[in-house]
Amino acid sequence: MIRSSLWSRAFDGVNVALLLMFSLGTVLPFIHVIASSFASERLVAETDFLLFPTEFSLKAYQYIFSSDALPRSMGVSVFVTVAGTALNLFMTSLMAYSLSRRTIRFRAPIMFLVVFTMIFQGGLIPDYLVVKELGLLDSYWALMLPRAILPFYLIILINFFKQLPDGLEESARIDGCGDLRLLFRIVLPLSLPALATLTLFYAVMHWNTYMHAILYINDMDKWPIQVLLRQIVLISQAGFVEQGSVEGEASIPPDTVRMAVITVATFPILLVYPFLQKYFASGILLGSVKG
């Protein structure tokens, strides 16, 4: 028993040490990005890995916010994220509820087609041609409709719905509930952990949307923030940062601009995550226990 206890404590200690190392490896680069975005030009140039800026400067943020392009792109990303996530949850919930019912006809062939799309996809050019023929180019719908339902998240929600007690549905139908009322009044309120998990996944997907915006959006006024911030980084790397564009600063180091850009692009989604984190693990596990 003593030997077993010693081995157990040693094993726990090694696990804790490894987890701390992995955690530091994840957190420290992000702290470096934030610290460098607030540091002065001289400090960034002299320090290889900065964790706390001893000389603060807001010149990089003043530069990237010096025009109305960034707030406009932020608004576009917020709209696409909110509207796209709502559309995702609505469409995914409807299809998942239908496929979770064993009485639905052709359930097996439909599930086969869903799984098939996880393995084989049309590709970049067919996707573009479909969006073009539907008249969605240069519209926000092009960023939302092509990914209205993602198969992996659909399967998670189907498995979650299957675990709900059958007695709930039977009791509701005895009381006269139809399918839609049963879904929105009973099933969805009981599925908040899974829905919160999918909300986080879909929201991150829309906020980080980049390739679809490059392909489908030609109007600069409709660019989401990821595309605009990429342009800012490219301009700063090429040395096109305007001299004197920020009062009191002759030039702005490209590294500082890049760090500020990453911070601005990441911060909003970090604000959302703590409110959904408690549902994250439980939503994934509950949706993956039963096939």
LUMZA-788322 format. One record per residue (C-alpha): residue in three letters; x, y, z. Coordinates in nm, 3 decimals, decimal comma. Layout:
BEGIN
R   rest        c1        c2        c3
R    ALA         X         Y         Z
...
This chain:
BEGIN
R   rest        c1        c2        c3
R    MET     0,000     0,000     0,000
R    ILE     0,285     0,240     0,088
R    ARG     0,467     0,163    -0,236
R    SER     0,145     0,205    -0,433
R    SER     0,078     0,538    -0,263
R    LEU     0,431     0,661    -0,341
R    TRP     0,396     0,563    -0,707
R    SER     0,057     0,731    -0,724
R    ARG     0,191     1,054    -0,579
R    ALA     0,494     1,046    -0,808
R    PHE     0,268     0,988    -1,108
R    ASP     0,044     1,280    -1,004
R    GLY     0,347     1,502    -0,958
R    VAL     0,480     1,421    -1,305
R    ASN     0,135     1,486    -1,454
R    VAL     0,107     1,823    -1,281
R    ALA     0,456     1,922    -1,394
R    LEU     0,384     1,827    -1,755
R    LEU     0,050     2,008    -1,754
R    LEU     0,214     2,321    -1,612
R    MET     0,479     2,308    -1,886
R    PHE     0,215     2,271    -2,157
R    SER     0,010     2,552    -2,003
R    LEU     0,308     2,786    -1,992
R    GLY     0,395     2,693    -2,350
R    THR     0,043     2,800    -2,449
R    VAL     0,007     3,113    -2,238
R    LEU     0,353     3,270    -2,264
R    PRO     0,346     3,334    -2,641
R    PHE     0,012     3,507    -2,604
R    ILE     0,146     3,723    -2,319
R    HIS     0,443     3,806    -2,541
R    VAL     0,209     3,920    -2,820
R    ILE     0,007     4,147    -2,590
R    ALA     0,315     4,289    -2,417
R    SER     0,490     4,360    -2,747
R    SER     0,183     4,541    -2,881
R    PHE     0,204     4,788    -2,591
R    ALA     0,584     4,824    -2,590
R    SER     0,792     5,105    -2,736
R    GLU     0,989     5,070    -3,058
R    ARG     1,323     5,059    -2,880
R    LEU     1,212     4,792    -2,632
R    VAL     1,072     4,567    -2,905
R    ALA     1,393     4,600    -3,107
R    GLU     1,618     4,518    -2,810
R    THR     1,416     4,233    -2,653
R    ASP     1,379     3,892    -2,817
R    PHE     1,100     3,762    -2,591
R    LEU     0,909     4,034    -2,407
R    LEU     0,671     3,945    -2,124
R    PHE     0,626     4,282    -1,954
R    PRO     0,678     4,618    -2,128
R    THR     0,881     4,857    -1,915
R    GLU     0,823     5,131    -2,174
R    PHE     0,459     5,158    -2,277
R    SER     0,340     5,291    -2,611
R    LEU    -0,002     5,301    -2,778
R    LYS     0,128     5,413    -3,117
R    ALA     0,054     5,081    -3,289
R    TYR    -0,309     5,089    -3,175
R    GLN    -0,340     5,453    -3,276
R    TYR    -0,212     5,359    -3,618
R    ILE    -0,447     5,066    -3,684
R    PHE    -0,742     5,269    -3,552
R    SER    -0,640     5,584    -3,741
R    SER    -0,910     5,526    -4,007
R    ASP    -1,270     5,407    -3,993
R    ALA    -1,182     5,089    -4,187
R    LEU    -1,106     4,883    -3,876
R    PRO    -1,426     4,972    -3,682
R    ARG    -1,627     4,902    -3,998
R    SER    -1,463     4,562    -4,043
R    MET    -1,517     4,488    -3,675
R    GLY    -1,886     4,560    -3,728
R    VAL    -1,893     4,328    -4,030
R    SER    -1,730     4,047    -3,832
R    VAL    -1,964     4,095    -3,537
R    PHE    -2,269     4,086    -3,767
R    VAL    -2,149     3,779    -3,957
R    THR    -2,058     3,603    -3,631
R    VAL    -2,390     3,673    -3,458
R    ALA    -2,617     3,619    -3,760
R    GLY    -2,415     3,324    -3,891
R    THR    -2,408     3,149    -3,554
R    ALA    -2,784     3,197    -3,510
R    LEU    -2,840     3,052    -3,858
R    ASN    -2,607     2,760    -3,782
R    LEU    -2,783     2,675    -3,457
R    PHE    -3,129     2,700    -3,616
R    MET    -3,046     2,484    -3,918
R    THR    -2,836     2,233    -3,726
R    SER    -3,102     2,193    -3,456
R    LEU    -3,378     2,132    -3,710
R    MET    -3,181     1,869    -3,900
R    ALA    -3,036     1,705    -3,588
R    TYR    -3,379     1,670    -3,427
R    SER    -3,524     1,516    -3,743
R    LEU    -3,239     1,265    -3,779
R    SER    -3,248     1,176    -3,409
R    ARG    -3,605     1,044    -3,444
R    ARG    -3,602     0,674    -3,530
R    THR    -3,937     0,698    -3,708
R    ILE    -3,815     0,929    -3,985
R    ARG    -3,810     0,773    -4,331
R    PHE    -3,481     0,736    -4,522
R    ARG    -3,284     0,819    -4,208
R    ALA    -2,995     0,584    -4,292
R    PRO    -2,935     0,716    -4,647
R    ILE    -2,947     1,075    -4,522
R    MET    -2,695     0,997    -4,248
R    PHE    -2,473     0,830    -4,508
R    LEU    -2,479     1,149    -4,717
R    VAL    -2,393     1,356    -4,408
R    VAL    -2,093     1,137    -4,322
R    PHE    -1,993     1,125    -4,690
R    THR    -1,951     1,503    -4,698
R    MET    -1,708     1,481    -4,405
R    ILE    -1,473     1,273    -4,618
R    PHE    -1,533     1,392    -4,973
R    GLN    -1,591     1,759    -5,056
R    GLY    -1,648     1,942    -5,382
R    GLY    -1,337     2,154    -5,363
R    LEU    -1,254     2,521    -5,399
R    ILE    -1,361     2,583    -5,759
R    PRO    -1,699     2,401    -5,738
R    ASP    -1,776     2,589    -5,415
R    TYR    -1,702     2,920    -5,585
R    LEU    -1,914     2,832    -5,889
R    VAL    -2,209     2,735    -5,670
R    VAL    -2,190     3,061    -5,474
R    LYS    -2,158     3,259    -5,797
R    GLU    -2,455     3,088    -5,966
R    LEU    -2,669     3,152    -5,657
R    GLY    -2,589     3,523    -5,685
R    LEU    -2,425     3,540    -5,342
R    LEU    -2,096     3,702    -5,443
R    ASP    -2,021     4,025    -5,256
R    SER    -2,294     3,954    -5,003
R    TYR    -2,279     3,852    -4,638
R    TRP    -2,483     3,543    -4,724
R    ALA    -2,175     3,405    -4,901
R    LEU    -2,001     3,393    -4,561
R    MET    -2,290     3,219    -4,385
R    LEU    -2,499     2,995    -4,613
R    PRO    -2,224     2,765    -4,753
R    ARG    -2,144     2,655    -4,395
R    ALA    -2,493     2,667    -4,247
R    ILE    -2,462     2,306    -4,127
R    LEU    -2,131     2,136    -4,054
R    PRO    -2,154     1,754    -4,046
R    PHE    -1,935     1,699    -3,738
R    TYR    -2,135     1,939    -3,522
R    LEU    -2,457     1,795    -3,661
R    ILE    -2,358     1,446    -3,548
R    ILE    -2,271     1,575    -3,199
R    LEU    -2,617     1,729    -3,165
R    ILE    -2,791     1,419    -3,307
R    ASN    -2,624     1,200    -3,045
R    PHE    -2,715     1,448    -2,773
R    PHE    -3,081     1,449    -2,876
R    LYS    -3,084     1,068    -2,875
R    GLN    -2,995     1,064    -2,506
R    LEU    -3,302     1,263    -2,402
R    PRO    -3,566     1,040    -2,234
R    ASP    -3,830     0,907    -2,473
R    GLY    -4,092     0,968    -2,205
R    LEU    -4,059     1,344    -2,254
R    GLU    -4,163     1,319    -2,616
R    GLU    -4,447     1,079    -2,541
R    SER    -4,584     1,301    -2,264
R    ALA    -4,562     1,611    -2,482
R    ARG    -4,742     1,443    -2,769
R    ILE    -5,019     1,327    -2,534
R    ASP    -5,060     1,695    -2,437
R    GLY    -5,095     1,787    -2,803
R    CYS    -4,744     1,916    -2,886
R    GLY    -4,640     1,908    -3,250
R    ASP    -4,284     1,852    -3,369
R    LEU    -4,179     2,219    -3,378
R    ARG    -4,335     2,300    -3,043
R    LEU    -4,174     1,990    -2,893
R    LEU    -3,835     2,096    -3,032
R    PHE    -3,843     2,460    -2,921
R    ARG    -4,030     2,420    -2,591
R    ILE    -3,879     2,097    -2,454
R    VAL    -3,582     1,958    -2,650
R    LEU    -3,377     2,276    -2,699
R    PRO    -3,412     2,406    -2,339
R    LEU    -3,280     2,067    -2,221
R    SER    -2,990     2,083    -2,466
R    LEU    -2,821     2,403    -2,348
R    PRO    -2,479     2,239    -2,283
R    ALA    -2,461     2,103    -2,639
R    LEU    -2,599     2,426    -2,790
R    ALA    -2,350     2,637    -2,593
R    THR    -2,066     2,420    -2,720
R    LEU    -2,181     2,451    -3,080
R    THR    -2,229     2,826    -3,031
R    LEU    -1,865     2,859    -2,933
R    PHE    -1,746     2,646    -3,226
R    TYR    -1,958     2,824    -3,484
R    ALA    -1,879     3,170    -3,344
R    VAL    -1,503     3,106    -3,359
R    MET    -1,541     2,975    -3,714
R    HIS    -1,724     3,286    -3,831
R    TRP    -1,497     3,528    -3,644
R    ASN    -1,188     3,369    -3,800
R    THR    -1,343     3,352    -4,145
R    TYR    -1,074     3,443    -4,395
R    MET    -1,056     3,224    -4,705
R    HIS    -1,429     3,252    -4,780
R    ALA    -1,408     3,630    -4,752
R    ILE    -1,109     3,640    -4,987
R    LEU    -1,294     3,426    -5,242
R    TYR    -1,643     3,573    -5,229
R    ILE    -1,608     3,936    -5,113
R    ASN    -1,456     4,193    -5,350
R    ASP    -1,603     4,503    -5,187
R    MET    -1,352     4,636    -4,933
R    ASP    -1,633     4,785    -4,725
R    LYS    -1,762     4,431    -4,663
R    TRP    -1,432     4,279    -4,557
R    PRO    -1,438     4,108    -4,216
R    ILE    -1,169     4,199    -3,969
R    GLN    -0,938     3,908    -4,049
R    VAL    -0,899     4,018    -4,411
R    LEU    -0,847     4,384    -4,322
R    LEU    -0,594     4,305    -4,052
R    ARG    -0,401     4,090    -4,299
R    GLN    -0,381     4,392    -4,528
R    ILE    -0,252     4,605    -4,240
R    VAL     0,017     4,348    -4,162
R    LEU     0,122     4,326    -4,528
R    ILE     0,146     4,705    -4,552
R    SER     0,353     4,724    -4,234
R    GLN     0,584     4,444    -4,353
R    ALA     0,638     4,617    -4,686
R    GLY     0,740     4,935    -4,505
R    PHE     0,439     5,136    -4,618
R    VAL     0,350     5,264    -4,271
R    GLU     0,307     5,634    -4,325
R    GLN     0,565     5,856    -4,171
R    GLY     0,405     6,073    -3,908
R    SER     0,073     5,890    -3,943
R    VAL     0,059     5,890    -3,563
R    GLU     0,131     6,208    -3,376
R    GLY     0,468     6,209    -3,205
R    GLU     0,600     5,900    -3,384
R    ALA     0,811     5,918    -3,699
R    SER     0,763     5,551    -3,780
R    ILE     0,597     5,245    -3,632
R    PRO     0,788     4,913    -3,617
R    PRO     0,615     4,640    -3,820
R    ASP     0,652     4,391    -3,532
R    THR     0,451     4,615    -3,300
R    VAL     0,178     4,658    -3,560
R    ARG     0,157     4,282    -3,613
R    MET     0,126     4,219    -3,240
R    ALA    -0,146     4,483    -3,206
R    VAL    -0,331     4,330    -3,500
R    ILE    -0,325     3,982    -3,344
R    THR    -0,445     4,121    -3,011
R    VAL    -0,734     4,310    -3,169
R    ALA    -0,841     4,005    -3,372
R    THR    -0,828     3,769    -3,074
R    PHE    -0,967     3,981    -2,790
R    PRO    -1,342     3,977    -2,877
R    ILE    -1,365     3,599    -2,900
R    LEU    -1,176     3,568    -2,570
R    LEU    -1,446     3,777    -2,406
R    VAL    -1,713     3,528    -2,514
R    TYR    -1,529     3,210    -2,418
R    PRO    -1,551     3,240    -2,033
R    PHE    -1,932     3,254    -2,051
R    LEU    -1,946     2,929    -2,253
R    GLN    -1,647     2,744    -2,107
R    LYS    -1,847     2,565    -1,834
R    TYR    -2,064     2,402    -2,101
R    PHE    -1,775     2,314    -2,329
R    ALA    -1,650     1,981    -2,193
R    SER    -1,991     1,854    -2,084
R    GLY    -2,146     1,938    -2,423
R    ILE    -1,881     1,747    -2,616
R    LEU    -1,888     1,443    -2,386
R    LEU    -2,266     1,419    -2,369
R    GLY    -2,287     1,435    -2,747
R    SER    -2,028     1,165    -2,804
R    VAL    -2,120     0,887    -2,562
R    LYS    -2,394     0,728    -2,765
R    GLY    -2,374     0,661    -3,139
